[in-house]
């Protein structure tokens, strides 16, 4: 099971070396619940990622507004960890909360932005954009 985003941020603060942070991101990917094989579809694939990434957004109609429940996967270890980080950040939030969440700001705060290749940074932006689109669609249909 994935730790909360607050736990992840706290753990990052304890890790001084980039190598340790890199290993921790990979470990987060290993903690993620497996994405069922039937969810590895073209419809769930995130465009704009160099690695293959799948994201599935399920909606719980709680709190009078849909709540996002995310699951995902990637064929690359580090990217799988980045997916896990985004899932910890967004899953369980209402669609409105998700739209006001600054994932790229968090990546900067954690020091990840400066250590990701341009391709991976573009992939993260694509994943965030996909989550935001799903949140907007959920709001529009609620």
Secondary structure as UniProt FT lines:
FT   HELIX           5..14
FT   HELIX           18..31
FT   HELIX           37..39
FT   TURN            42..44
FT   TURN            47..48
FT   STRAND          53..60
FT   TURN            63..64
FT   STRAND          67..74
FT   HELIX           77..90
FT   TURN            91..92
FT   HELIX           95..99
FT   HELIX           103..109
FT   TURN            110..111
FT   HELIX           113..115
FT   HELIX           118..141
//
